[in-house]
């Protein structure tokens, strides 16, 4: 009859002795691993009735003929009722890993750095109980009332949908990058703007006077054939003196002025242009015969000028030397270094007053005052039909485009022009399309000046002109290695030019998209007033002082060849129009926070709680997936065969713990429940 081993002492001592037996006996390990606790011992007691332990309250755990120990509740302490099925386990009630169950409590590892939940239900319950998002606690606190739980679940889903719908509207508006215009007024000293003046007298270049004489005669023939008008009495005769060698040029008499009659509509006047083969022709027509004659004459005029050497010395310097009678700024005489001269093919001799003048006071006495000559000598009457002065006010170091921004001043008047300045500050990408300078534009500028949109458009058109027509338009600067167009060298350039220019006007060319507006731009608002100058009583002495009386023709008025102009700042206050984004990043986050607080009453830390929930759910899903893969691998036949191999023999129990144990079977006196354990 086998001996019985009694372990007397505390439950902790009982478990320690049982652990030693389990490490020594393989059959006892199986018993230890599969025992299930039926009741939960009181807190604070180190008992082996913990879930997943080997012992059961009030049960004798035996091997072949030995009794390891008996644990019972203390006297006077009734057994606790079993836990409800739907109550989540407490952290201290969670099952321990198999390798930790064999150790006594004092030898088990403490709290881990990262502990995951055992199920998604436990994870969700923990989140709803501890989250700071309003309404989530109602999903678990009213579990016994499923109607309330479902209602709160629908309310939370509806609030979440409304929140993200408003988020979508907010981001849609943000990604449009809208801007608002902020207008502010400043007062400080400003640099006086540049002023460009042209005498509108496109004189005849000396090397091309014979060709221009032939063009004048050809123009008389065309106008007489259309309107029966003879220039013999009103047009001065051409120059007949010998001026030396001239460039080789043959006037294309096939390009004539023609009247185009359309039934039921007003007749138009124009000229026909064809390509190099003559198969593609079109008419450049105008409703006004004056405009048609001037454009036709200018087309032939550009062909003549294109043949002149680029280094020729224009006569505009000597001709324009008497253009400005007097110039005063802020009560002081202008100096020669304050202006630059150039010649415009259509507007004649031009001056740009570009002095570094600081406007310290507003008013007419603190501006610029000019007395100018307006008489026309050596004139081309079909090229320029105006008499007066062409004026443009622009920023310093900018190219003046008189044909686009200029205005005219009539002779015999004193014109007073007041200036008000506005500055526009635009936002760049992604709020708009603007340029900070020439470096940010993919069009090589042909002007040696600051960037303007008009200079970029002209440069882009000239580049396309050279690429398409193999030559450049005479009014614009040339790219490197190109030459100007003339039908002597390029017979079909007119057809190519007008086709390309029509595409530019109808925005078919990419120049508009390649030439953005400047990010910082100044514009000038002008207000003008005129009066007769000089008056009839003062004309004689003014003309005598200016030295004009001897050059006046008997049929001309005393004031027909002079003009006076005053330009000044009306006030030094100037407006700035600044573009500011409607939604910056801080404003976007503020709007999102307002919506989040409206629907859920929480803060950005609540968003971090949601991220924590997602991370925990992902980690738990990966862990459960790995466990399923391990079970599937163990359930394979090969794994089962390896698992059913011979076990190593148990280590004999030391002599001081009793005789060797053998697990040959279950003793006859053991109950069925004990046998299952």
C-alpha positions as CSV (number, residue, x, y, z in Angstrom):
1,X,0.0,0.0,0.0
2,X,1.5,3.3,-1.1
3,X,2.4,6.0,1.3
4,X,0.5,9.3,1.4
5,X,2.3,12.6,1.4
6,X,0.7,15.4,3.4
7,X,1.8,19.0,2.9
8,X,0.7,21.1,5.8
9,X,1.0,24.9,5.7
10,X,-0.1,27.9,3.8
11,X,-1.4,27.6,0.2
12,X,1.8,29.3,-1.0
13,X,3.9,26.5,0.6
14,X,1.5,23.9,-0.9
15,X,2.0,25.3,-4.4
16,X,5.7,25.5,-4.0
17,X,5.9,21.9,-3.0
18,X,3.5,20.9,-5.8
19,X,5.7,22.8,-8.3
20,X,8.7,20.8,-7.3
21,X,6.7,17.6,-7.8
22,X,5.5,18.8,-11.2
23,X,9.1,19.5,-12.4
24,X,10.1,16.0,-11.3
25,X,7.1,14.0,-12.6
26,X,5.9,14.1,-16.2
27,X,2.5,12.6,-15.5
28,X,1.8,15.2,-12.8
29,X,2.6,17.9,-15.4
30,X,-0.3,16.8,-17.5
31,X,-2.5,16.9,-14.4
32,X,-1.2,20.3,-13.5
33,X,-1.8,21.7,-17.0
34,X,-5.4,20.5,-17.5
35,X,-7.0,21.2,-14.0
36,X,-9.7,23.8,-14.0
37,X,-10.7,25.9,-11.0
38,X,-14.4,25.8,-10.0
39,X,-14.4,28.7,-7.6
40,X,-12.4,31.9,-7.1
41,X,-10.6,32.1,-3.8
42,X,-10.7,35.3,-1.7
43,X,-8.4,38.1,-2.8
44,X,-5.1,38.3,-1.0
45,X,-4.7,34.5,-0.5
46,X,-2.1,32.7,-2.4
47,X,-4.1,29.7,-3.4
48,X,-3.8,27.1,-6.2
49,X,-7.4,27.6,-7.1
50,X,-6.5,30.4,-9.5
51,X,-7.9,30.0,-12.9
52,X,-5.6,27.7,-15.0
53,X,-3.9,26.2,-11.9
54,X,-3.7,22.6,-11.1
55,X,-5.8,22.4,-7.9
56,X,-9.5,22.5,-7.4
57,X,-11.0,23.7,-4.1
58,X,-11.9,20.7,-1.9
59,X,-10.3,18.2,-4.3
60,X,-7.6,15.7,-3.7
61,X,-5.0,15.6,-6.4
62,X,-3.3,12.2,-6.6
63,X,-0.8,10.3,-8.6
64,X,-0.5,6.5,-8.4
65,X,-0.7,6.1,-4.7
66,X,0.4,9.4,-3.2
67,X,-1.6,12.4,-2.2
68,X,0.2,15.7,-2.8
69,X,-2.0,18.0,-0.8
70,X,-5.5,19.2,0.0
71,X,-6.6,22.8,0.1
72,X,-9.9,24.0,1.5
73,X,-11.5,27.3,2.2
74,X,-10.7,28.7,5.7
75,X,-13.3,28.0,8.3
76,X,-16.1,30.5,8.4
77,X,-15.4,31.7,4.8
78,X,-18.1,30.4,2.5
79,X,-17.2,29.6,-1.1
80,X,-17.7,32.5,-3.6
81,X,-20.4,32.0,-6.3
82,X,-19.2,31.4,-9.9
83,X,-18.6,34.5,-12.1
84,X,-21.3,35.4,-14.6
85,X,-20.7,34.4,-18.1
86,X,-20.9,37.9,-19.6
87,X,-18.7,39.6,-17.0
88,X,-15.3,40.6,-18.4
89,X,-12.4,39.1,-16.5
90,X,-10.4,41.3,-14.3
91,X,-6.8,41.8,-15.1
92,X,-5.8,39.7,-12.1
93,X,-8.1,36.9,-13.3
94,X,-6.7,36.6,-16.8
95,X,-5.1,33.2,-17.5
96,X,-1.3,33.1,-17.3
97,X,0.9,31.6,-19.9
98,X,1.6,27.9,-19.5
99,X,5.2,28.4,-18.6
100,X,4.3,30.9,-15.8
101,X,1.6,28.7,-14.3
102,X,4.1,26.2,-13.0
103,X,5.9,28.9,-11.0
104,X,5.0,30.0,-7.5
105,X,3.6,33.6,-7.2
106,X,6.8,35.1,-5.9
107,X,8.7,33.6,-8.8
108,X,6.3,34.7,-11.6
109,X,7.2,37.7,-13.8
110,X,5.7,41.1,-13.0
111,X,3.7,43.4,-15.2
112,X,4.9,43.5,-18.8
113,X,5.8,46.7,-20.7
114,X,3.1,46.0,-23.3
115,X,0.0,43.8,-22.5
116,X,-2.6,43.1,-25.1
117,X,-6.3,42.4,-24.6
118,X,-7.4,38.8,-24.9
119,X,-10.4,39.5,-27.3
120,X,-11.9,42.2,-29.4
121,X,-14.8,42.4,-27.1
122,X,-12.6,43.2,-24.2
123,X,-10.7,45.8,-26.3
124,X,-13.9,47.5,-27.3
125,X,-15.3,47.5,-23.8
126,X,-12.1,49.0,-22.4
127,X,-12.2,51.7,-25.1
128,X,-15.8,52.7,-24.6
129,X,-15.4,52.8,-20.8
130,X,-12.2,54.9,-20.8
131,X,-12.5,57.1,-23.9
132,X,-13.1,60.8,-23.7
133,X,-15.4,60.9,-26.7
134,X,-18.9,61.7,-25.7
135,X,-21.5,58.9,-26.2
136,X,-19.1,55.9,-26.3
137,X,-19.8,55.0,-22.7
138,X,-23.5,54.5,-23.6
139,X,-22.6,51.6,-25.8
140,X,-21.6,49.4,-22.8
141,X,-23.3,50.9,-19.8
142,X,-26.8,50.0,-21.1
143,X,-26.0,46.5,-22.2
144,X,-29.1,45.1,-20.6
145,X,-31.3,47.5,-22.6
146,X,-30.5,46.6,-26.2
147,X,-32.8,49.3,-27.6
148,X,-30.8,52.0,-26.0
149,X,-27.6,50.5,-27.1
150,X,-28.7,50.3,-30.7
151,X,-30.1,53.8,-30.6
152,X,-26.8,55.2,-29.3
153,X,-24.9,53.2,-31.8
154,X,-26.9,54.8,-34.6
155,X,-26.5,58.2,-33.1
156,X,-22.8,57.9,-33.0
157,X,-22.6,56.6,-36.6
158,X,-24.8,59.4,-37.8
159,X,-22.6,62.0,-36.0
160,X,-19.5,60.4,-37.4
161,X,-21.0,60.6,-40.9
162,X,-22.0,64.2,-40.6
163,X,-18.6,65.1,-39.2
164,X,-16.8,63.6,-42.2
165,X,-19.3,65.1,-44.6
166,X,-18.4,68.5,-43.3
167,X,-14.7,67.6,-43.3
168,X,-15.1,66.8,-47.0
169,X,-16.7,70.2,-47.7
170,X,-14.0,71.9,-45.7
171,X,-11.1,70.2,-47.6
172,X,-12.8,70.7,-50.9
173,X,-12.8,74.5,-50.3
174,X,-9.3,74.4,-48.9
175,X,-7.9,72.6,-51.9
176,X,-9.3,75.3,-54.2
177,X,-6.9,77.7,-52.5
178,X,-9.2,80.7,-52.4
179,X,-7.8,84.1,-51.5
180,X,-9.3,87.3,-50.2
181,X,-8.1,90.8,-51.2
182,X,-7.1,93.1,-48.3
183,X,-6.9,96.8,-49.1
184,X,-4.7,99.0,-47.0
185,X,-3.5,102.6,-47.3
186,X,0.1,103.8,-46.7
187,X,1.8,107.1,-46.7
188,X,5.5,107.5,-47.3
189,X,7.9,109.0,-49.8
190,X,7.8,107.4,-53.2
191,X,10.2,107.4,-56.2
192,X,8.8,109.4,-59.1
193,X,7.8,107.1,-61.9
194,X,9.4,107.1,-65.3
195,X,7.9,109.1,-68.1
196,X,8.3,108.2,-71.8
197,X,7.5,110.8,-74.5
198,X,7.5,110.3,-78.3
199,X,7.1,113.0,-80.9
200,X,4.9,110.8,-83.2
201,X,7.1,111.8,-86.2
202,X,8.5,108.6,-87.8
203,X,11.0,110.3,-90.1
204,X,12.6,108.7,-93.1
205,X,15.9,106.8,-92.4
206,X,18.5,108.2,-94.8
207,X,19.7,104.9,-96.3
208,X,16.1,103.9,-97.3
209,X,14.6,107.2,-98.6
210,X,14.5,106.0,-102.2
211,X,12.6,102.8,-101.2
212,X,10.3,104.9,-99.1
213,X,9.8,107.2,-102.1
214,X,8.8,104.2,-104.2
215,X,6.4,103.1,-101.4
216,X,4.8,106.6,-101.3
217,X,4.2,106.5,-105.0
218,X,2.7,103.0,-104.8
219,X,0.4,104.2,-101.9
220,X,-0.8,107.1,-104.0
221,X,-1.8,104.7,-106.8
222,X,-3.7,102.4,-104.5
223,X,-5.6,105.2,-102.7
224,X,-6.4,106.9,-106.0
225,X,-7.7,103.6,-107.5
226,X,-10.0,103.1,-104.5
227,X,-11.1,106.7,-103.6
228,X,-10.0,108.8,-106.6
229,X,-8.0,111.1,-104.4
230,X,-4.9,112.8,-105.8
231,X,-2.0,113.7,-103.5
232,X,-0.4,116.1,-105.9
233,X,-1.6,119.2,-104.2
234,X,-1.5,118.1,-100.5
235,X,1.5,115.8,-100.4
236,X,5.0,117.2,-100.5
237,X,7.2,115.8,-103.2
238,X,9.7,113.1,-102.4
239,X,13.4,113.6,-101.8
240,X,15.4,113.4,-105.0
241,X,18.9,114.0,-103.8
242,X,21.5,111.3,-104.1
243,X,22.0,109.7,-100.7
244,X,24.5,107.0,-101.7
245,X,24.1,103.2,-101.9
246,X,20.9,101.7,-100.6
247,X,20.0,98.1,-99.6
248,X,18.7,95.9,-102.4
249,X,15.0,95.9,-102.2
250,X,12.1,95.2,-104.7
251,X,8.7,96.4,-103.7
252,X,6.1,93.6,-103.9
253,X,3.4,95.2,-106.0
254,X,1.2,92.1,-105.8
255,X,0.2,93.1,-102.2
256,X,-2.3,95.9,-103.0
257,X,-5.2,97.5,-101.3
258,X,-8.5,96.0,-102.4
259,X,-12.1,96.7,-101.7
260,X,-14.1,93.6,-100.8
261,X,-17.8,93.8,-101.5
262,X,-20.2,91.5,-99.7
263,X,-23.9,91.4,-100.7
264,X,-26.1,92.9,-97.9
265,X,-23.1,94.0,-95.8
266,X,-20.8,97.0,-95.6
267,X,-17.8,96.7,-97.9
268,X,-14.4,96.3,-96.4
269,X,-10.9,97.3,-97.4
270,X,-7.8,95.1,-97.0
271,X,-5.0,93.2,-98.7
272,X,-4.3,89.6,-99.6
273,X,-1.5,87.5,-98.3
274,X,-0.5,84.1,-99.5
275,X,1.9,81.4,-98.4
276,X,5.1,80.5,-100.3
277,X,3.2,78.2,-102.8
278,X,0.3,80.5,-103.3
279,X,-2.2,77.8,-102.4
280,X,-3.3,79.2,-99.1
281,X,-4.3,82.9,-99.1
282,X,-6.4,85.1,-96.9
283,X,-7.5,88.7,-96.8
284,X,-6.4,91.0,-93.9
285,X,-9.5,93.2,-94.0
286,X,-10.7,96.3,-92.0
287,X,-14.0,98.1,-91.8
288,X,-12.2,101.4,-91.9
289,X,-10.4,102.4,-95.0
290,X,-8.0,104.7,-93.0
291,X,-7.0,101.8,-90.8
292,X,-6.6,99.5,-93.8
293,X,-4.3,102.0,-95.6
294,X,-2.2,102.6,-92.5
295,X,-1.7,98.9,-91.8
296,X,-1.0,98.2,-95.5
297,X,1.6,101.0,-95.5
298,X,3.2,99.8,-92.3
299,X,3.5,96.2,-93.6
300,X,5.6,97.5,-96.6
301,X,7.4,99.9,-94.3
302,X,8.6,97.1,-92.0
303,X,9.9,95.2,-95.1
304,X,12.1,98.2,-96.0
305,X,13.4,98.7,-92.4
306,X,14.3,95.0,-92.0
307,X,17.0,95.4,-94.7
308,X,18.8,98.2,-92.9
309,X,22.0,97.3,-91.0
310,X,21.3,96.8,-87.3
311,X,24.2,99.1,-86.4
312,X,23.0,102.0,-88.5
313,X,23.0,105.4,-86.8
314,X,19.5,106.8,-86.7
315,X,18.9,110.5,-87.2
316,X,16.6,110.7,-84.3
317,X,19.3,112.0,-82.0
318,X,19.9,115.1,-84.0
319,X,16.2,115.3,-85.0
320,X,15.1,115.0,-81.4
321,X,17.6,117.3,-79.9
322,X,15.1,120.1,-80.1
323,X,12.1,118.0,-79.0
324,X,12.3,119.1,-75.4
325,X,12.4,122.9,-75.0
326,X,12.6,122.9,-71.2
327,X,12.4,120.4,-68.4
328,X,12.1,121.1,-64.6
329,X,11.5,118.8,-61.7
330,X,10.7,120.1,-58.2
331,X,11.8,123.6,-59.3
332,X,15.2,122.4,-60.7
333,X,16.4,122.0,-64.2
334,X,16.7,118.4,-65.5
335,X,20.1,117.1,-66.4
336,X,21.1,115.1,-69.5
337,X,21.8,112.0,-67.4
338,X,18.1,112.0,-66.3
339,X,16.8,110.8,-69.6
340,X,17.5,108.2,-72.3
341,X,16.7,108.3,-76.0
342,X,15.6,105.7,-78.5
343,X,13.8,105.5,-81.8
344,X,10.4,103.8,-82.3
345,X,9.6,102.8,-85.9
346,X,6.0,104.1,-85.6
347,X,6.2,106.9,-82.9
348,X,9.5,108.5,-83.9
349,X,12.0,109.9,-81.5
350,X,11.4,109.0,-77.8
351,X,12.7,110.2,-74.5
352,X,12.4,108.4,-71.2
353,X,12.9,110.5,-68.1
354,X,14.3,108.0,-65.6
355,X,15.9,110.1,-62.9
356,X,16.1,108.8,-59.3
357,X,13.7,111.5,-58.1
358,X,12.1,111.1,-54.7
359,X,8.6,112.7,-54.4
360,X,8.6,114.3,-51.0
361,X,5.5,116.5,-51.4
362,X,2.4,116.2,-53.5
363,X,1.3,119.0,-55.9
364,X,2.0,120.5,-59.3
365,X,5.0,122.5,-58.1
366,X,6.8,119.3,-56.9
367,X,6.4,117.4,-60.1
368,X,7.9,117.5,-63.6
369,X,7.1,120.3,-66.0
370,X,8.0,120.0,-69.8
371,X,7.7,122.3,-72.8
372,X,7.8,120.2,-76.0
373,X,8.0,120.6,-79.7
374,X,5.2,119.0,-81.8
375,X,6.0,120.0,-85.4
376,X,6.3,117.3,-88.0
377,X,9.2,117.5,-90.5
378,X,10.2,114.8,-92.9
379,X,6.9,113.1,-92.1
380,X,5.3,109.8,-93.2
381,X,1.7,110.8,-93.5
382,X,0.4,107.3,-94.1
383,X,2.3,105.7,-91.2
384,X,1.3,108.2,-88.5
385,X,-2.0,110.0,-88.9
386,X,-1.7,111.9,-85.5
387,X,-0.1,115.1,-84.5
388,X,0.9,115.5,-80.9
389,X,2.9,113.6,-78.3
390,X,2.6,110.0,-77.2
391,X,3.1,109.6,-73.4
392,X,3.4,106.6,-71.1
393,X,3.9,106.7,-67.3
394,X,5.5,103.5,-66.0
395,X,7.7,102.1,-63.3
396,X,11.4,102.6,-63.4
397,X,13.5,100.2,-65.5
398,X,10.4,98.9,-67.3
399,X,10.1,98.7,-71.0
400,X,7.4,101.1,-72.3
401,X,4.9,99.6,-74.7
402,X,3.4,102.8,-76.1
403,X,1.1,101.0,-78.5
404,X,-0.6,99.3,-75.5
405,X,-0.4,101.7,-72.6
406,X,0.3,105.1,-74.1
407,X,-2.0,108.1,-74.4
408,X,-1.7,111.2,-76.6
409,X,-1.4,114.9,-75.9
410,X,-2.6,117.4,-78.5
411,X,-0.5,120.5,-79.5
412,X,-1.4,123.9,-78.3
413,X,-2.5,122.8,-74.9
414,X,-1.2,122.6,-71.3
415,X,-2.0,119.1,-70.0
416,X,-1.9,118.5,-66.2
417,X,-1.7,114.9,-65.1
418,X,-2.2,113.8,-61.5
419,X,-0.9,110.4,-60.4
420,X,-2.2,108.0,-57.8
421,X,-0.3,104.8,-57.2
422,X,-1.6,101.3,-56.4
423,X,0.4,98.3,-55.5
424,X,-0.8,94.7,-55.9
425,X,0.9,91.9,-54.0
426,X,-0.2,88.5,-55.4
427,X,0.3,85.0,-53.9
428,X,2.3,82.4,-55.8
429,X,1.6,78.7,-56.1
430,X,-0.6,77.0,-55.1
431,X,-2.9,80.1,-54.6
432,X,-2.2,81.7,-57.9
433,X,0.1,81.9,-60.9
434,X,2.5,84.8,-60.6
435,X,6.2,85.4,-61.2
436,X,8.8,86.9,-58.9
437,X,11.2,87.7,-61.8
438,X,12.7,86.4,-65.0
439,X,14.1,83.3,-63.3
440,X,10.6,81.9,-62.6
441,X,9.5,82.1,-66.3
442,X,10.3,79.6,-68.9
443,X,10.3,82.3,-71.6
444,X,13.7,84.0,-72.3
445,X,13.0,87.7,-72.2
446,X,14.3,89.7,-75.1
447,X,14.3,93.0,-73.1
448,X,17.0,94.1,-70.7
449,X,14.6,95.4,-68.1
450,X,12.5,94.2,-65.2
451,X,9.9,91.6,-65.8
452,X,6.5,92.6,-67.0
453,X,3.7,90.5,-68.5
454,X,3.7,92.4,-71.7
455,X,7.5,92.0,-72.2
456,X,7.0,88.2,-71.6
457,X,4.2,88.0,-74.2
458,X,6.2,89.9,-76.8
459,X,9.2,87.7,-76.2
460,X,7.1,84.6,-76.4
461,X,5.5,85.7,-79.6
462,X,8.8,86.6,-81.2
463,X,10.3,83.2,-80.3
464,X,7.3,81.4,-81.9
465,X,7.6,83.8,-84.9
466,X,11.2,82.8,-85.4
467,X,10.4,79.1,-85.0
468,X,7.4,79.1,-87.3
469,X,8.2,81.8,-89.9
470,X,12.1,81.5,-89.8
471,X,12.4,85.3,-89.1
472,X,11.4,87.9,-86.5
473,X,9.0,90.9,-86.6
474,X,10.8,94.2,-86.9
475,X,9.0,96.0,-84.0
476,X,10.3,93.4,-81.4
477,X,13.9,92.5,-80.4
478,X,15.5,89.5,-82.1
479,X,16.6,86.3,-80.4
480,X,20.3,85.3,-80.9
481,X,21.0,84.2,-84.4
482,X,17.7,85.3,-86.0
483,X,17.0,87.9,-88.6
484,X,14.2,90.3,-89.3
485,X,11.4,89.4,-91.8
486,X,11.4,91.0,-95.3
487,X,9.6,89.6,-98.3
488,X,12.8,90.0,-100.2
489,X,14.3,87.2,-98.2
490,X,11.1,85.6,-96.8
491,X,8.3,86.0,-99.4
492,X,5.5,84.4,-97.3
493,X,6.4,85.9,-93.9
494,X,3.3,88.2,-93.9
495,X,1.0,85.2,-94.3
496,X,2.7,83.5,-91.5
497,X,2.8,86.5,-89.2
498,X,-0.8,87.5,-89.4
499,X,-1.9,83.9,-89.0
500,X,0.2,83.6,-85.9
501,X,-0.9,87.0,-84.5
502,X,-4.5,86.0,-84.9
503,X,-3.8,82.9,-82.9
504,X,-2.3,85.1,-80.2
505,X,-5.4,87.3,-80.1
506,X,-7.7,84.3,-79.8
507,X,-5.5,82.7,-77.0
508,X,-4.6,79.7,-79.1
509,X,-0.9,80.2,-78.4
510,X,0.7,79.0,-75.1
511,X,2.1,82.5,-74.4
512,X,-0.7,83.5,-72.0
513,X,-0.1,80.4,-69.8
514,X,3.7,80.8,-69.9
515,X,3.6,84.5,-69.0
516,X,2.1,85.0,-65.5
517,X,1.5,88.3,-63.9
518,X,4.2,89.7,-61.6
519,X,3.7,88.9,-57.9
520,X,4.4,92.6,-57.1
521,X,3.0,95.1,-59.5
522,X,2.5,98.8,-59.5
523,X,-0.2,100.6,-61.5
524,X,-0.9,104.3,-61.8
525,X,-4.3,105.9,-62.0
526,X,-4.2,109.2,-63.9
527,X,-6.5,112.2,-63.9
528,X,-5.9,114.8,-66.5
529,X,-7.0,118.3,-67.3
530,X,-6.2,120.5,-70.4
531,X,-6.3,124.1,-71.3
532,X,-5.2,126.2,-74.3
533,X,-1.6,127.1,-74.2
534,X,-0.2,129.6,-74.9
535,X,-3.1,132.0,-74.9
536,X,-3.6,134.4,-77.8
537,X,-2.2,137.4,-76.0
538,X,0.9,135.6,-74.6
539,X,1.7,133.5,-77.7
540,X,3.9,136.0,-79.4
541,X,6.4,136.5,-76.6
542,X,6.4,132.9,-75.6
543,X,7.2,131.8,-79.1
544,X,9.8,134.5,-79.4
545,X,11.5,133.3,-76.2
546,X,11.3,129.7,-77.4
547,X,12.7,130.7,-80.8
548,X,9.7,129.4,-82.7
549,X,8.4,132.5,-84.5
550,X,10.8,132.1,-87.4
551,X,9.9,128.5,-88.2
552,X,6.2,129.0,-88.3
553,X,4.3,128.7,-91.5
554,X,1.8,131.5,-92.4
555,X,-1.1,129.0,-92.5
556,X,-0.4,127.5,-89.0
557,X,-1.7,128.6,-85.7
558,X,1.0,130.0,-83.3
559,X,0.4,127.2,-80.8
560,X,0.2,124.3,-83.3
561,X,3.8,123.2,-82.8
562,X,4.3,123.3,-79.1
563,X,2.7,121.8,-76.0
564,X,3.2,121.9,-72.2
565,X,2.8,119.0,-69.8
566,X,2.8,118.8,-66.0
567,X,3.0,115.5,-64.2
568,X,2.8,115.2,-60.4
569,X,1.6,113.1,-57.4
570,X,-1.8,114.2,-56.3
571,X,-1.1,112.6,-52.9
572,X,1.6,110.5,-51.4
573,X,-0.9,108.1,-50.0
574,X,-1.0,104.9,-51.9
575,X,-3.1,101.8,-51.7
576,X,-1.8,98.2,-51.5
577,X,-4.0,95.3,-52.4
578,X,-2.7,92.1,-50.8
579,X,-3.8,88.6,-51.5
580,X,-4.2,86.5,-48.3
581,X,-5.3,82.9,-48.2
582,X,-8.8,82.2,-46.9
583,X,-7.6,79.0,-45.2
584,X,-4.0,78.7,-43.9
585,X,-2.9,75.5,-42.1
586,X,-3.7,76.9,-38.6
587,X,-7.1,78.1,-39.7
588,X,-7.8,74.7,-41.3
589,X,-6.9,72.9,-38.1
590,X,-9.0,75.3,-36.1
591,X,-12.0,74.7,-38.4
592,X,-11.5,70.9,-38.1
593,X,-11.3,71.2,-34.3
594,X,-14.5,73.2,-34.2
595,X,-16.4,70.6,-36.2
596,X,-14.9,67.8,-34.1
597,X,-15.9,69.5,-30.9
598,X,-19.4,70.2,-32.3
599,X,-20.2,66.6,-33.0
600,X,-18.2,64.7,-30.3
601,X,-17.3,67.3,-27.7
602,X,-13.7,66.2,-27.5
603,X,-10.1,67.3,-28.3
604,X,-7.1,66.2,-30.3
605,X,-6.2,63.8,-27.6
606,X,-9.4,61.9,-28.4
607,X,-8.1,61.4,-31.9
608,X,-5.0,59.9,-30.4
609,X,-7.2,57.5,-28.4
610,X,-8.8,56.4,-31.7
611,X,-5.3,55.8,-33.1
612,X,-4.4,53.8,-30.1
613,X,-7.6,51.7,-30.6
614,X,-6.6,51.0,-34.2
615,X,-3.1,50.0,-33.3
616,X,-4.3,47.7,-30.5
617,X,-6.9,46.1,-32.8
618,X,-4.2,45.6,-35.5
619,X,-1.8,44.0,-33.0
620,X,-4.6,41.8,-31.6
621,X,-5.6,40.7,-35.1
622,X,-2.1,39.7,-36.0
623,X,-1.6,37.8,-32.7
624,X,-4.9,35.8,-33.1
625,X,-3.9,35.1,-36.7
626,X,-0.6,33.8,-35.7
627,X,-2.3,31.5,-33.1
628,X,-4.6,30.1,-35.7
629,X,-1.7,29.4,-38.1
630,X,0.1,27.6,-35.3
631,X,-3.0,25.5,-34.5
632,X,-3.5,24.7,-38.1
633,X,0.2,23.7,-38.4
634,X,-0.1,21.4,-35.3
635,X,-3.2,19.8,-36.6
636,X,-1.4,18.5,-39.7
637,X,-0.6,14.7,-39.7
638,X,3.2,15.2,-39.7
639,X,3.0,17.5,-36.7
640,X,0.8,15.0,-34.8
641,X,3.2,12.2,-35.5
642,X,6.1,14.3,-34.1
643,X,4.0,15.2,-31.1
644,X,3.2,11.5,-30.3
645,X,6.9,10.5,-30.1
646,X,8.4,8.9,-27.0
647,X,8.6,11.2,-24.1
648,X,11.8,11.5,-22.0
649,X,11.7,9.7,-18.8
650,X,10.8,11.6,-15.7
651,X,13.5,12.6,-13.3
652,X,13.3,10.6,-10.2
653,X,12.1,12.4,-7.1
654,X,14.9,13.0,-4.6
655,X,14.9,10.7,-1.7
656,X,13.9,13.3,0.8
657,X,10.6,13.8,-1.0
658,X,9.5,10.2,-0.9
659,X,9.7,7.1,-3.0
660,X,9.8,7.1,-6.8
661,X,6.4,7.6,-8.5
662,X,5.1,5.7,-11.4
663,X,2.1,6.7,-13.5
664,X,0.9,3.3,-14.7
665,X,-2.7,4.1,-14.1
666,X,-5.4,5.5,-11.9
667,X,-5.8,4.0,-8.5
668,X,-8.9,2.1,-7.8
669,X,-10.0,4.3,-5.0
670,X,-10.0,7.5,-7.1
671,X,-13.2,9.0,-8.2
672,X,-14.3,9.6,-11.8
673,X,-13.7,13.4,-11.3
674,X,-10.3,12.8,-10.0
675,X,-9.5,10.5,-12.9
676,X,-10.4,13.3,-15.3
677,X,-8.1,15.6,-13.5
